[in-house]
Amino acid sequence: MKTGHGKFALCILIVVLLAILAGCGAGQDAEQPCMNISAENGHTVYNGTEQRFYQLEEGQSGKLAVSITRESGSLSISVFPSASPEQRCYRGTDIPTADFTVTLSEPGEYKVWIEADSFAGSYGFEWTVQESED
């Protein structure tokens, strides 16, 4: 009898783990990031959303260097204060291959929201902070 209970418990554990590891589900909250990454025809393909956070202290300025290489699909990026998402510092939709810098000067936490739709290629961010000149 114990063997049957052990197998049942193991099956339940496997089902729970699969549900957790399955990634983004159909009921995924729009504010919760979930990036699905797959390999298709030798390319890395991104679908979903991702977020990153950067912090500026009083008397600092920050530069967010963005590098995008797009082969296909769509990539959009928004940069805004975490406390005020409506005050965008940068918004780019369907961004082509590009290298650019977003300069931030107000203290606080900034959120970078990345949205990918069958995006094949690569993207990266480099964050640098320096003391502001008075």
C-alpha positions in Angstrom: 0.0 0.0 0.0 2.8 2.4 0.8 4.3 1.9 -2.7 1.0 3.1 -4.3 0.9 6.2 -2.1 4.6 6.9 -2.9 3.9 6.7 -6.7 0.9 8.9 -6.4 2.9 11.5 -4.4 5.7 11.4 -7.0 3.2 11.9 -9.8 1.7 14.9 -8.0 5.2 16.3 -7.4 6.1 15.9 -11.1 2.9 17.6 -12.3 3.5 20.6 -9.9 7.1 20.9 -11.0 6.1 20.8 -14.7 3.5 23.5 -14.1 6.1 25.7 -12.4 8.8 25.1 -15.0 6.4 25.5 -18.0 7.1 29.2 -18.1 4.6 31.8 -19.3 1.0 30.5 -19.2 -2.0 31.9 -20.9 -3.1 33.6 -17.7 0.2 35.4 -17.3 -0.2 38.9 -15.7 0.7 41.6 -18.2 2.9 43.3 -15.6 4.8 40.2 -14.8 7.6 39.7 -17.3 8.0 36.4 -19.0 10.5 35.9 -21.9 10.4 32.7 -23.9 13.6 32.0 -25.7 13.9 29.3 -28.3 16.2 28.3 -31.1 14.7 28.3 -34.6 16.6 27.7 -37.8 19.9 28.4 -36.1 18.7 31.7 -34.6 17.8 32.6 -31.0 14.1 33.8 -31.0 12.6 35.9 -28.2 8.9 36.1 -27.4 7.4 37.9 -24.4 8.6 40.5 -21.9 11.6 41.2 -19.7 12.4 43.9 -17.2 15.6 45.3 -15.8 16.2 47.8 -13.0 18.8 50.5 -12.6 19.4 52.9 -9.7 20.6 56.5 -9.5 21.5 58.3 -6.3 21.3 62.0 -5.6 24.1 63.8 -7.5 24.5 61.1 -10.1 23.7 60.8 -13.8 23.4 57.5 -15.7 23.8 56.4 -19.2 22.1 53.3 -20.5 23.9 52.1 -23.7 21.6 49.9 -25.8 22.8 47.6 -28.6 20.3 45.8 -30.8 21.0 43.5 -33.7 17.7 42.5 -35.4 17.5 39.7 -38.0 13.7 39.5 -37.9 10.7 40.1 -35.7 10.0 43.0 -33.5 11.6 44.5 -30.3 10.3 47.4 -28.3 11.9 49.1 -25.3 10.6 51.6 -22.7 12.7 53.3 -20.0 10.9 55.1 -17.2 11.0 55.8 -13.4 9.7 52.7 -11.6 7.4 54.9 -9.5 6.0 56.8 -12.5 5.6 54.5 -15.6 3.7 57.2 -17.4 6.8 59.5 -17.4 8.8 57.7 -20.1 12.4 58.7 -20.6 12.6 56.6 -23.8 10.1 54.6 -25.9 11.1 52.7 -29.0 8.8 50.4 -31.0 9.9 47.9 -33.6 13.5 49.0 -33.2 15.8 48.1 -36.1 19.5 47.2 -35.7 20.8 50.2 -33.6 23.2 51.4 -31.0 22.1 54.4 -28.9 22.3 55.8 -25.4 19.6 57.0 -23.0 20.8 59.6 -20.5 19.0 59.7 -17.1 19.6 62.5 -14.5 17.0 62.3 -11.8 17.7 60.1 -8.7 15.6 57.0 -8.2 15.0 53.6 -9.7 14.5 53.2 -13.4 12.8 50.3 -15.1 13.6 49.0 -18.6 10.7 47.1 -20.1 11.5 44.9 -23.1 8.8 43.5 -25.4 9.8 40.9 -28.0 7.5 39.5 -30.8 9.3 36.7 -32.6 12.5 38.7 -32.3 15.5 36.9 -33.8 18.8 38.6 -33.0 20.4 40.0 -29.9 20.1 42.9 -27.6 22.1 44.2 -24.6 22.4 47.0 -22.1 25.4 48.6 -20.5 24.8 50.8 -17.5 27.3 53.5 -16.3 26.9 56.0 -13.5 28.9 59.1 -12.9 28.8 61.9 -10.4 26.9 64.9 -11.8 28.8 68.2 -12.3 27.3 71.1 -10.4 
